[in-house]
Every structure is written in C-alpha cells, then in structure tokens.
Amino acid sequence: MALYPDDVLARVFVSHTRPESLLGVLQPLHTGPHTAALGFINQGGTLNTAGMLFVNRCTWVHIVVEVARLLDLAQENLLSPAERATLEGKQAPAGVVI
C-alpha cells in the first residue's frame, strides 16, 4: 500500500473518535507495538477546541511524544523544557502547547 509501506512500522493515527475503535477499523494497518492511536478519551467539558484537544491528549505535542516513543527517541531532543513541563502538569498549556 503506497501510503503505509510494509517497511515502515511506526504509525500514529489521530482521530476525533475513540482510539480503540479507530485501531479496530484500521486493523490491516496495525503493526502491533509500533502503532499508536490518539483520540477522544472522554475528558473535557466546556473547553475551547484547543483545550479539548489538550485534555484528550491529541495536540501536536502529544503526537510528538507518541512518535518519540515509537521511534525510541528522547523527548528532550524534540521538546523544550516548557513543553515537557506542560505535559507533566507543571505548567499551563496556554501559550506553550495550545
């Protein structure tokens, strides 16, 4: 398949649906521990779009973390200290991640 070559195992799928359902639908593309899916995890409330993405762990920084995990890369090489602090809950995401 042109979009997902067999020799590229690391795959990250991001959706507005639940990640478990997404992985079920995309089972032919699933490469086991080399595949990750991010999506709605029933967190949030009356937040704006960026806030909803953050609490559901679907922002660009969450995607970078999954890619780093799948490719065995150090987060420190990809994210700033402020971005990492935001993910650890030590800093507000506004202005840093969202």
C-alpha positions in Angstrom: 0.0 0.0 0.0 1.5 3.3 -1.1 0.5 5.4 2.0 1.7 2.7 4.5 4.6 0.8 3.2 5.3 -2.6 4.9 8.8 -1.5 5.8 7.6 1.5 7.8 6.3 0.0 11.0 5.9 3.1 13.2 2.4 4.5 12.7 0.4 7.1 14.6 -3.2 7.7 13.9 -5.1 10.7 15.3 -8.9 11.0 15.2 -11.9 12.7 16.8 -13.2 9.3 17.7 -12.2 6.9 20.4 -8.7 5.5 19.6 -9.7 1.9 20.3 -12.4 2.0 17.6 -10.0 3.6 15.2 -7.5 0.8 15.7 -10.2 -1.8 15.1 -11.2 -0.2 11.8 -7.6 0.1 10.8 -6.6 -3.4 11.8 -5.0 -4.2 8.5 -2.6 -1.3 9.0 -1.9 -2.1 12.7 1.8 -3.1 13.2 1.5 -4.2 16.9 3.6 -2.3 19.4 4.8 0.1 16.6 1.3 1.5 16.2 -0.4 4.2 18.3 -3.8 5.9 18.1 -4.8 9.1 19.8 -8.4 10.3 20.1 -11.3 11.1 22.3 -10.8 9.7 25.8 -13.9 11.3 27.4 -12.1 14.2 29.1 -13.1 17.8 29.0 -16.3 19.7 29.4 -17.0 23.3 28.3 -13.5 24.0 27.0 -12.5 25.6 23.7 -11.2 23.4 20.8 -7.6 23.7 21.8 -8.4 22.9 25.4 -10.4 19.8 24.5 -7.5 18.6 22.3 -5.1 19.1 25.2 -7.2 17.2 27.9 -7.8 14.4 25.4 -4.1 14.2 24.7 -4.4 15.0 21.0 -2.3 18.1 20.5 0.8 18.3 18.3 2.9 17.8 21.4 1.1 14.6 22.3 1.6 13.4 18.8 5.4 14.2 19.0 5.6 12.2 22.3 4.0 9.2 20.6 6.3 9.4 17.7 9.3 9.7 20.0 8.1 6.6 21.9 7.6 4.6 18.7 10.9 5.6 17.3 12.8 5.3 20.6 13.8 8.9 20.6 14.5 11.1 23.6 11.7 13.6 24.3 14.4 16.0 25.4 15.7 16.2 21.9 12.3 17.0 20.5 10.5 19.2 23.1 11.5 22.3 25.0 11.6 22.3 28.8 8.4 24.3 28.8 6.6 21.8 26.6 7.7 18.9 28.8 6.7 20.8 31.9 3.2 21.3 30.3 2.8 17.6 29.7 3.9 16.9 33.2 1.2 19.2 34.6 3.7 21.7 36.0 2.9 24.5 33.6 -0.4 25.7 31.9 -0.6 24.7 28.3 -1.8 28.1 27.0 0.9 29.8 25.0 3.2 26.8 25.1 1.3 23.9 23.6 -2.1 25.5 22.7 
